[in-house]
Amino acid sequence: MQSINLPSKPPSAPHPILNLSFRIFFSAAAIFAIITMALWAFVFTGHTGIEAQTLNPLYWHGHEMIYGYALAVVAGFLLTAVKTWTGVMMPHGYKLLAIFGCWLLARLGWIAFGLGVTVAGSGASLLYAAAVFDLLFVGSMAFVIFRAVLQVKQYKQMGILAKLALLTLGNGLCYWGIISANMNMTKVGVYLGFYLIIGLVLTIGRRVVPFFIERGLSIPNAKGVAETVTVRNSKVQDIASLLFFFAFFITDLFYPNKYLLTVSALGVAVVNIVRLMGWYHRGIWQKPLLWSLYVAFLGMCVSFILYALQPWLGYNHSIAVHGLSIAGVGMMTVAMMARVSLGHTGRSIHTSPKTVNIMFGLMVLVFVSRVFLPLFDMGHYLLWIMIAQGAWIACFVIFCISYLPMLARQRPDGLFG
């Protein structure tokens, strides 16, 4: 008897926002970016009840920017991209909600701690609970990615899984430092997570930025003829960038030596400036979804130069750190979310919301106000910080207004995704 292949049941979710991970994680990351920065403004000015003996407020801010905001964007991107790379369906519906729920419960614990809420007489109890949910979140994300990669034997993605494993280690060090009252360990955990995220941005950005530039500019002209745009990439640049970044990361975090730091940071900057020259096309300035990615990469290069000069010019190390975080985490992620959200909800990548230029302009203002202005005028440091915080919040408010409605609705073409 001939077997009959019945069609598989199409995927479904109780709400469109649970169709694929980018919808719920990008939405939550944008809302969280507003909440956590507003709360940080109060923490920074001493208006909240963080137990400074339990956790340095600076590390509270750093942890939630990295393991809260940035990792939510990474989850939204990877759990969507791996489906494209491998063809294996990623969690959706209630399975996706369970992964997201772990992230959300961990964030609520950190927000409550920032507000000075106590449990059983100790605010640290909230962070113990958050630790469990944070590790469940990263662990479940890594598991589904590993399973998909293994299923199709796409072993070249193992580097991303290695970074997720190290991010879990970094997060664990943060919590262990809090539990053991070892602020130094917490600092290592925060910076380890930060540089791993930057490593991910450099790795993924090297793949997707040139792809987006080629796709975004290769469109038919008035005569209906499409111009083919090809940008240059180099394996030598990839290896050089990786080696210089690894040396920089180890030097800045574990072996502070100003000569090694300068050489390695300048190496990363120069390699990626050369890379940007190969990616350049004058047409990007007509496309906010392209110039934003380009400017984000350029901001990272400028920040590595600031790292290289810092030991010799004596300005605060946090200037370079914030430059790299605003360009590599702030600008890069919001630009990526804006582009991915259009493409994966079935909308034209060539027609972005009119608000995106303002949104990206505000993130540039964050960089200028938090990085450049304090270099030249420390007398108004608090003012520059407040402007940067306000511009960050305004950027994500505009993102929410422009993108949350499309992330919460079905695709206009009726497809699942």
N, C-alpha and C positions, 0 to 999 in steps of 0.2 A: 504494500500500500504506500502511495506517495505521501510524504509528510507535507503538511500545510504550514507555512510560516505566517503566523498571525502577526499583524502589525503591533509593535510595542506601544504601550500606553504613553501618550504624550505627557511631558512633565507639567505639573500644575502647582500652584501655591495659593494659600488662602487670601493673599493680598499681593498686588504687583510688586511692592517694595521687597518681598521675599523671593522674587523670581531668581535673581542672581545676587551675589554678594556685594557687587559694586553699589547697588541701589541702597541697601540699608547701611552699609559701612561708610559710604561717602556722605550720606545724609547725616548720620550720627557724628562723624568726624567734624563736619562743618559746624553743627550745633555745639559740639563739645569744645571746638576751638574758640567759640564766642564765650561760653560759660567759664572755661578754665582761665582764659585771659582776663575776663572781668574779675574773677576771684583773685587772680594773681595781682591785679592792680590794688586790691584791698590788702592782700598779704604783704606786698612790697612796701606799702605805706604803714604797715603795722596795725591794721584795723581788723584782723581776724585772730582766732585763738589757736594757731598752730603751736604744738608743744616743741619749742626749739631744741629742748634737751633730747627729745626723741628723734627729731628729724630737722636738719637745717632747711629753712624755707626755700632756699635756692635749689636744693635737691628735690623738694616737693614739686617745684615748677619744672625742673629739668626732667624728672621722671614722667610726669604726665604729658609733657610735650612729646617725649620720645615713645614711651610704652603705652601712652593713652592715645594721643592724636595720630602720630606718625604710623604707629603699628595698625591702627584702624584703617588708614589709607592703604597700607601695604596689604592687609587682609582683603580689602575690597578689590584691589588691583590683582593680586596673585590668584585668589580664588575664582576670579573671572578669566584672567589670562591663561591659567593652566588648562581651562576648558578649551580655549582656542588652540593652545600649543599641542595638547594631547588628544583632543577629541573626546575625552572622558567627562561625563556630566558631573559638575560640582554640586555640593549641598545646596538645596533650595527648600523653600517651605519651612516646615517645623525643624528640620535638621539644621538649616542655616540659622533659624531663630535661636536654637540652643547654643550654637557657637557665639552668636552675637550677645546672647544673654550673659555669658561668662565675661565678655569684655565689659558690658554695661554694669554688672554688679561690682566688678573691680573698680571701675571709675567712680561709682557712687560711694564706695568706701574711701577713696582718696579725697573726693569732694567733701564728704562729711568730716574727714580729718582736718581738711583745710579750713572748714567752718568752726572747728573747735568742738565738734560733737564728741562725746565720750561714751564708751560702752564698758560696763563692768569696772568703772572707775579709771579706765585707761584708754586714751585715744588710739594708742598703738594697737588695741584689739581690732579696730576697724581695718588696719593695714594687714593684720594676720589673715583676716577673712578675705581681704582683697588679693593676697598672695595666692590663695587657693584658686580663686576664679581666674586670675591672670595667667597662671600656669596651665590651667585647663583650656583657656582660650588659645594660647600659642600652641599647646600640645595637640589640640584637636585640629587646628589649622594645618600644622605640619604633617599630621597623620594623613589627612585627605589628599594633600599635595603629594606626599610620598607614595601613597597607594596608586594615584593616577600615573605618576612618573614610572613606577615599577611595572604597571599594567602594560604600558606601551614601550617599555625599555628605553625611555628617553633620558638616558643617564647624564646628558649634558646639563640638565636642570639641578643636579645634585649640589652644585655650588650655592644655589639659593637655599636649599634645605640646610646646608651647613651653616649659613648665616642665620637662619631661623633658630637652629640649635644653639648657636652662640648668643643670640638675643635672649633666649630662655635662660641661659647661664647668667647673662648680665642682669636680667630682671631678678633672678634668684639671689645674686650678690647684693642687690639693693635691699631686698627684704631681709636677707641674713644680716646685713649691716645694721638695719633698724632693730631687729630682734636682739642682736648681741651688743647694741649700743656702740657700734664701730662705724663712725661717720666716714672714715677713710674708705672702708669697704663699700659703703653706699655710693660714695663719689666715683669709685672705680666702676661700679655697676652702671651708673648714669652715663659716664663718658664712654664706656664700652658699648652700650646701646646706641649712643649718639653716633659714634664712628662706624658702627655696623650698618646703621640706617644710611649714612652717607655712602658707605661702600655699596649698598644695595642700589642707591640712586645712581651712582656712577656705572654700575653693571647694567641695570635695566635701562637707564637713560641712554647708554651707548647703543642699545638695541632699538629703542622706540623713537627717540628724537629724530634720527635721520630718516626712519621709516615714515614718521608723521610729516616731516618736511617734504619728502618725495610725494606722498599721497596728497598732501595739502596743496601743493603747487602744480601737480600734474592734472590740470583740468582744461576742458576745451576753451579756446579763445572765441572771439566774436565770429570767426569763420568756421567754428565747429572743429578745429584742429587742436588736439591736445599736445601741449608741450611736455616732453618727457624730461623730468628733472632728476638727476642722479647726483647724490652727494658722496663724498669720499669717506671711507673708513679704512683703518689699517690694523692688522693683527699686531704689528710692532708697537703701535700706540697703545693698544689694549694691554699688552704685557707690561710696557713701561709704566703706564698709569697705575696698574695693579701693584707693581713692585714698589714704586715710589710712595703710593698711598699706604701700603703695608708698613713700610719703614717709618713714615710719618706717624701713623697710628700708634705703633709700638713706642716710638721716641716720645711723643707728647704725653702718652698715658703712663708708661712704665719707666722710661729711661730719659729724663729731661737733660738734654745736651743741646746747647744753642746752635752748635755747628751742624749736628745731624738734623735738627729740626729745620733749620734754614735750607739746607740742601734738599731734604726730602719734600718739604712743602713747596719750594720753588720748582722741584721736579714735577710734582703733580700739576701745578699751575701751568707750566710751560707746555707739557704734553697735551693738556686739555685745551689750551689756547690754540695750539696747532690743530687739534681736532676740530675746534670750532671754526677755524679758517676753512677747513675742508667741507664743513657743513653749510657754510654761508651761501645764501642766495638773496639778492636784493628784494625778491618777492615776499620774504617772510614778514616785512614791515607792514604789508597790507593785510596780514592775517594774525589777529591777536592770539589765536590758539598756537601759533608757531613762534612769534617773537617772544612770547612769555616763556616758553621752554628754553629758547636761545639765551634770553637775558638771565634766566635762572642759572644756566650752566656758566655763563660769564660771571655772575655774582659769586659762584663757588670758586672760580679761578682767582678773582680779586681777593676773596677771603683767605685762600691759601697763601697769597702774597702777603697779606696782613700777618698771618702766622709766621712767615719767614722773617719779616721785619721787626716783629714784636720784641724779641730778645735784645735787639740793637737800639730800638727807639724808645723802649720802656713804657709804652702805653699798656693798659690793662689787657690781660689775656682774654678776658670775656668779650672784648671788642671783636676779636677774630672768631671766637666761638659763636657769637651771635650772628656775625656775617655769614658764616657757613650754615648755621641753622636756619636763618631767614631765607637764604637763597636755595639751599639744598633740601630743606624740609618744608618751609613755607611756600615760596614761589613755585618750586618744582611740583609739589603735591597739588596745589590748587590749580595749576595749569594742566596737570595730568588729569585731575578729576573733571575739569571742564571739557576736555577733549574726549575722554573715555565715555563720559555720561552721554554725550551726543551720539557717538558712534554705536554704543551698545543699547540705546533706546530706539534705534532705527531712524534717527534724525540725521540731516545733512551735516557733515563736518565742515562744510564750506559756508554754512550760515549759522553763526553763533549768536547768542543773545546780545543785544546792543550794549548791555551793561558790562560786558567782560573787559572792555578797555579801561573802564573806571576801576573795576575789581583788581586788575593786574597793576594799574597805576598806583593804587593804594598800597599794594605789597611792595612796590619799588620805594614808596615813601617810607614804609616800615624800615627797609634796609638803610636808606639815607639817614633817617632820624635816629636809628638805634646804633648805627655803625660809624658813619662819616661825621655827623655833627658833634658827637662827643669827642672825636679826635681833635677837633679844632676849637671846641668851646665847652670845657668841662664845668664852667660856671653855671650853665643852665642844664646840667645833666638830668635832673628830675623832669624838667620840661620836655626834653628830647625823648625820655622814656615814655612819658604820658602820651606824647604825640604818636609814637610807634605803637603803643598799646591800643590807642583809639583807632588808628588806621587799620591795624590787624582785625579788630572787631568789626569795623565797617566793611572790610573786604569780605569777611565771611557772612555778614548779614546780607550783602548783595548776592553772594553765592547762593544762600538759602532761598532768597526771593526768586532768583532766576532759575535755579536747578531743582529745588525740592519738588515742585509740581510735576516736572517731567520724570523724576526718579520714582514718584509715587503713583504714576499712571502706566497703563499698559502701552506697549509699543504701538504707534499708529498703523504699522503694517500687520498687526495682529499676531506676530510671531512671539514665542516665549523667549524672554530674555530681559 
